[in-house]
Amino acid sequence: MDMKMEKKLTNIHTHMEQYTAEEFDLALNHADIAGVKRVFTSGLDLQTSRAEVEIASGHEQVLAAAGIHPWIAADVFIRDIFRPQFPSLKSQKQMDAIR
């Protein structure tokens, strides 16, 4: 049995906005070779969530998750001002989760 053909893995925790386009493409290539067919990239706040959606929109194997990192979620300003804007990201084709 060809194990490479059997692998259908998903990486559920990345923050791809922190990488250059070259690094990102290299990471996706390595993931594909390893059998990873889906990559979820997660935002840490509204700005990075938007960046993740934009990245995902250009790569079929990438899905974006919008979110507020727990370390900053307690900030009343972040929670009350930005969180209501996250649902607007859900309309994007590659957006798969809001956390």
C-alpha positions in Angstrom: 0.0 0.0 0.0 1.3 3.4 -1.0 1.2 5.4 2.3 1.6 8.7 0.5 -1.7 8.1 -1.3 -3.4 7.3 2.0 -2.5 10.5 3.9 -5.1 13.2 4.1 -3.9 15.3 7.0 -4.9 18.8 8.1 -2.7 21.3 9.9 -5.2 23.2 12.1 -2.9 25.8 13.7 -0.8 28.2 11.7 -0.3 31.9 11.5 0.7 32.3 7.9 0.6 36.2 7.9 3.9 36.2 9.7 5.8 34.6 6.8 7.0 36.1 3.5 5.3 34.9 0.3 8.4 32.8 -0.5 8.4 31.1 3.0 4.6 30.5 2.7 4.9 28.8 -0.7 7.7 26.7 0.6 5.7 25.7 3.7 2.7 24.7 1.5 4.9 22.7 -0.8 6.4 20.8 2.2 3.0 20.3 3.7 1.7 18.8 0.4 4.7 16.4 0.1 4.0 15.3 3.7 0.4 14.6 2.9 -1.2 17.7 4.5 -4.0 18.6 2.2 -5.6 21.4 4.3 -4.0 24.2 6.3 -6.0 26.4 8.7 -4.4 29.7 9.3 -5.6 31.7 12.3 -5.8 35.4 13.0 -4.8 36.8 16.4 -6.9 39.9 16.1 -9.0 41.7 13.4 -6.0 42.9 11.4 -4.3 39.5 11.2 -7.6 37.8 10.7 -8.1 39.9 7.6 -4.6 39.1 6.4 -5.3 35.4 6.9 -8.5 35.6 4.8 -6.6 37.4 2.1 -3.8 34.7 2.1 -6.4 31.9 2.1 -8.2 33.4 -0.8 -5.2 32.9 -3.0 -4.5 29.3 -2.0 -7.1 26.5 -2.4 -5.6 24.2 0.3 -5.7 27.0 2.9 -8.7 28.0 5.1 -8.7 31.0 7.4 -10.0 31.3 10.9 -10.7 34.7 12.4 -10.2 35.2 16.0 -8.9 37.1 19.0 -6.0 35.5 20.9 -6.8 34.7 24.5 -4.0 36.9 25.6 -5.7 40.0 24.2 -9.3 38.9 24.4 -9.7 40.3 27.9 -8.9 43.8 26.7 -12.4 45.5 26.7 -11.5 47.6 23.7 -10.5 44.7 21.6 -13.5 42.6 22.7 -16.2 45.4 22.4 -14.9 47.2 19.3 -13.4 44.6 17.1 -15.2 41.3 17.8 -18.5 42.5 16.2 -16.6 43.0 13.0 -15.5 39.4 12.7 -18.8 38.0 11.3 -18.3 40.2 8.2 -15.2 38.0 7.4 -17.4 34.9 7.2 -18.6 35.8 3.8 -15.2 35.2 2.3 -14.9 31.9 0.4 -11.9 30.6 2.3 -13.1 31.7 5.7 -14.0 28.6 7.7 -14.1 29.5 11.3 -14.6 32.4 13.7 -13.2 31.6 17.1 
